[in-house]
Amino acid sequence: MKIALIGTHGVGKTTLCFELAARLKRLDRSVELVKEVARDCPLPINRETTLDAQSWILHAQCAREIAAQRDGDDVVCDRSILDNYAYLVHALGRRKELDPWIRRWCGTYRGLFKIPVWRTPSFDGTRDTDTVFQRAIDETIDELLADFGLEATRLAPEQSEDWAGAILRELGLPSRPRQERLFREPEG
């Protein structure tokens, strides 16, 4: 099973990825995490991005997902190819030659889970903190989802404390390990 947490920067995807991976591990599942690849890009990103930078990011995303699927039964991706593509589209416009690849690759995810804009990004050495840019990327992601006919489970900002639980429920997985009841004190 491969899932991706999608959304603009600064909304909590990375924190949620680690929380979700930990909860899956507690369910005795073999989990691999695909961290955000843009942070490793040797070229300009954010508002200064280029076609070369975004091409590097898109290809690195796919390569890391392939490697993760080799090593784990469950793969949790901090971003998908779609939201990485949104940065390219925002900066440089749609690339019709890339659309079929992006659409096809999106079919490899069992689920896309969209994190809403519910807070402003904080500077971490990489992330752009401009809220206008943040919202523009979020809107581009929504446009691409619609254009490609993709469904994403939209997480509610007011339920941010239990997003990992909501994702587990959506996937039909238990929120607690089944063996947990073996270690409870007998009642009575």
C-alpha positions in Angstrom: 0.0 0.0 0.0 1.4 3.4 -1.0 -0.3 6.6 0.2 0.7 10.2 -0.1 0.0 13.2 2.1 -0.5 16.1 -0.3 -0.8 19.8 0.1 1.2 23.0 0.0 4.2 23.7 2.1 4.0 24.5 5.8 0.7 22.7 6.6 2.1 19.8 8.7 2.6 17.0 6.1 6.0 16.0 7.4 4.9 15.8 11.0 1.8 13.8 10.0 3.9 11.5 7.9 6.1 10.6 10.9 3.0 10.2 13.2 1.2 8.0 10.6 4.3 5.8 10.0 4.7 5.3 13.8 1.1 4.3 14.1 1.4 1.9 11.2 4.5 0.4 12.8 2.6 -0.2 16.0 0.1 -2.2 13.9 3.0 -4.5 13.1 3.2 -3.3 9.5 6.4 -2.9 7.5 6.6 0.9 6.8 8.9 3.0 4.6 8.7 6.8 4.6 9.5 8.8 1.5 10.6 12.2 2.8 10.1 15.4 0.9 12.6 15.4 -1.9 12.6 19.1 -2.7 14.8 19.7 0.4 17.6 17.6 -1.3 17.3 19.4 -4.7 20.6 21.0 -5.7 18.8 23.7 -7.7 16.6 26.6 -6.7 13.2 25.8 -5.4 10.1 27.7 -4.1 9.4 30.9 -6.0 12.8 30.7 -7.7 12.4 27.3 -9.1 13.3 26.3 -12.7 12.3 23.5 -15.1 15.5 21.7 -14.3 14.8 21.9 -10.6 11.3 20.6 -10.9 12.3 17.9 -13.3 14.9 16.7 -10.7 12.3 16.8 -8.0 9.7 14.8 -10.0 12.1 12.1 -11.0 13.6 11.9 -7.5 10.1 11.5 -6.1 9.3 8.5 -8.4 12.7 6.9 -7.8 12.4 7.1 -4.0 8.9 5.7 -4.1 10.1 2.8 -6.2 12.9 2.1 -3.7 10.6 2.4 -0.7 8.1 -0.1 -2.2 11.0 -2.6 -2.5 11.7 -2.3 1.2 8.3 -1.9 2.8 4.8 -3.2 2.5 3.4 0.2 3.4 4.9 3.4 2.0 3.9 6.8 3.4 4.9 9.7 1.1 5.5 13.2 2.3 4.1 14.7 -1.0 3.2 13.0 -4.2 4.2 13.5 -7.7 1.0 15.6 -8.1 1.8 18.3 -5.5 5.4 18.4 -6.7 4.1 19.0 -10.2 1.9 21.9 -8.8 5.1 23.9 -8.1 6.2 23.4 -11.7 2.8 24.4 -13.0 2.6 27.4 -10.8 6.0 28.7 -11.9 6.2 27.6 -15.5 2.7 26.5 -16.6 1.4 23.1 -17.6 3.7 20.8 -19.5 1.3 18.7 -21.6 4.1 16.2 -22.3 4.3 15.5 -18.5 0.5 15.2 -17.9 0.1 11.6 -19.0 3.1 10.5 -16.8 1.8 12.5 -13.8 -1.8 11.1 -14.2 -0.5 7.5 -14.6 1.8 7.8 -11.6 -1.0 9.2 -9.4 -2.8 5.9 -10.1 -0.1 4.1 -8.1 -1.3 5.6 -4.8 -3.9 3.7 -2.8 -4.9 7.1 -1.3 -4.1 10.8 -1.5 -4.8 12.7 1.7 -5.0 16.5 1.3 -3.8 18.6 4.2 -5.6 22.0 4.2 -4.0 25.4 4.6 -4.7 25.9 8.3 -1.6 27.8 9.4 1.1 30.0 8.0 4.4 28.4 7.2 7.3 29.0 9.5 10.9 29.4 8.2 13.0 26.3 8.6 15.9 27.1 6.3 14.1 25.8 3.2 10.4 26.5 3.3 9.0 29.7 1.7 7.0 31.7 4.2 5.0 33.8 1.8 1.3 33.1 2.5 0.2 34.3 -1.0 2.6 31.7 -2.5 1.4 29.0 -0.1 -2.3 29.6 -1.0 -1.4 29.7 -4.8 0.2 26.3 -4.6 -2.8 24.9 -2.7 -5.1 26.2 -5.4 -2.9 24.7 -8.1 -3.1 21.3 -6.4 -6.9 21.5 -6.3 -7.0 22.4 -10.0 -4.7 19.5 -10.9 -6.8 17.1 -8.8 -9.9 18.3 -10.7 -8.2 18.3 -14.1 -6.9 14.7 -13.6 -10.2 13.5 -12.1 -8.4 12.4 -9.0 -10.0 11.9 -5.6 -8.3 13.0 -2.5 -9.5 12.6 1.1 -9.6 16.1 2.5 -8.6 16.3 6.1 -10.5 18.8 8.2 -8.5 21.6 9.9 -10.6 21.4 13.1 -9.6 17.7 13.4 -5.9 18.1 13.1 -5.2 16.3 16.4 -6.5 13.1 14.9 -5.5 13.2 11.2 -3.5 10.0 11.5 -6.5 8.3 13.0 -8.8 9.6 10.2 -6.3 8.2 7.6 -6.2 4.8 9.3 -10.0 4.7 9.4 -10.2 5.7 5.7 -7.8 2.9 4.9 -9.9 0.4 6.9 -7.1 -0.1 9.4 -7.5 -0.3 13.2 -6.4 2.6 15.2 -4.8 0.4 17.9 -2.8 -2.8 17.7 -5.0 -5.9 18.0 -2.5 -7.4 20.5 -2.9 -4.4 22.9 -5.9 -6.1 24.5 -3.7 -9.0 25.5 -1.8 -6.8 27.9 -4.7 -5.1 29.7 -5.5 -5.9 33.3 -8.5 -8.2 33.7 -11.6 -6.4 34.8 -13.4 -7.3 38.0 
